[in-house]
């Protein structure tokens, strides 16, 4: 991931440490890098509590804010409220070389580090809806002409029957 700022876990006291950050320009760079058509409406605020343990690190916190995403039905911008809880335990690995590269923990020279930005990015992606909508009642685009049906009816024929199934149109089943 880009923009990584790594924090040494040995600098964090045993009772844990709180982090809070709000950096819209970094989010914009990440969205651009990963081609995510997303815009800030209300700044994303990440609060994170990091507690080192014997065999790993416990991360707990939240990501809150509002973003604009394209509607999956009509492609118009829609508001997505982000309110996501982070509650994850990351284990230290015996062989750090076998770890995935995109992980919020890394080991260098016998010291463990973590990236709050990497963790926030992972959980932001998890917080996004699978199919964002501009409104629950969105009618989407007309499959015939591509017009937005939220703005009015189009002149397309309402009956769109697959011609391959035309022979079944008058089929009667006796019970």
N, C-alpha and C positions, 0 to 999 in steps of 0.2 A: 504494500500500500504506500501511497505517497504521503507526504506531510507528517511522517511519523516523528513523534517526540517520545523517546523512550525514557522511562523513569526506573531507577534502580530499586528493586524490592528490598535491598539491604538498608536503604535510607528510610524505610517505612517502619514505624514502631510496631511492636507486637500487638498492641490494641487496635491498630489500623489507622488509616488516614483518609480524610475526605478530600475529594477533588470536585470542583465545579467549573464548568467552562461553557462559554457561549461565543462561538466564533463563526459568524455567518460566511465570511470570505472563504474559510476552509471548506465549509459544506459546499459552497458554490464550485470550488475547484474539484472536489470529489465528484459532484454530480456531472460536471463537464467531462472529467476523465472517464467516467463509466457510462457516459451518454444517457444519463437519467434526466428526462425532461421535467425538472422539479424547480420550484421557485419558493422562496421564503415568504410567508405571509406574517407569521409571528415567530420570532427568533427561536431556534432550537436551543434548549438549555439542557445540559447533561450534568447530573450530579451523580457522583460515584464514591462509594466507600470501599476501600481496598484493605483487606485483612490477610496478611501472610499467615500461612499455617505450615506445619512440618512438611507435608507432602504436596502442597500446592498453594493456591491463592483463591480467596473468596472475594468475588466482586458483587456488590449490591448497589442499586441506584435506580435512576429514572432518566428517560429522555422525554421532554415535553416541548410542544410547539405546534405550529400549523404550517403546512406546505400546500402548494398547488400542484396537482398532477393532471394529466389528460384523462378524461373520462374514457373508460374502456368500451362504452357503447356509442357515444356520439363524438368523441375526441375534443369536446369543449373543455376548458379548464374547470377543475373542481377542487374544492377545499378538503384536505385530509387533516384531521386532528390527530396529532401524535401524542400519545400518552402511554409509554411503554416501560414496564418494570424490568430491570436487569437483576437477575439472580442466578449467578453461575459460579461454579467451582472449577478452576483449571488446575489440573495436576501437573507437577513437574515431571518431565520424562527422564528416564534413566539415560537414554541415548538421544540427546537434543538434536542430533543431525537428522534423525528420522521424523522429526516434527514437520507438520505442514508449514510452508513458508508464510501463509497468511494466517498467523495465529497471534493473539495479543501478548503472548509470552515468548521470550527468547533467552537463550543462555549464551553468554560470552565470557570466556576465561574464568569459568567457575562461578560466575555471578549471574543471577536471574534478573531480567528486566521485563517491564510490561509497557504497553502502549495504550493510554486511555483513548486516543483517537481511533485506533484499530477496533477496540472494544465498542466504542460508541457507533462506529460505522456499521459493524456487524449487526448490532441491535436496532439501529435505524432501519436497515434493510428488512429485518424481521418484523418491524412495526408497520411496514407499509401493507396496505390491503392487496390481495391477489388481483382484484379487479376494481380499481378505484372508480367511483361514480360521481358525476356532478350533482345528482339527486337520486334518491331511491326510485322516483317515478320516471326516470329518464327513459324515453322511448327509443333512443338510438338512431341509427341511420337507416334509410330505406335501402333494402338490398337491391332494388331495381335501379334507382337513379342516384343513390348516394346522398340524397337530401336529408337534412336534420329534421326528424319527425317531431321534435320538441317545438319547432317554430311553425308548424302547420302541416296539413295533409299535402301530399304530393299528387301528381296526376297519374301515377303508375297504377296499373291494374292490381287490385287487391288479391285476386286469385292467382297464385303462382303455383301451379301444379307441375310437378316434374313430368315431362312428356313420356318418359319411359314407364310411368305408372298409369298412363291414361286408360289402358285396358282394364284396370282394376276399379275405375271410377264407378261403374254401374254394377259391380259384383254384389250379389245378394247372398247372404248366408242364412240358411234355414236351420232353425234349432229344434 
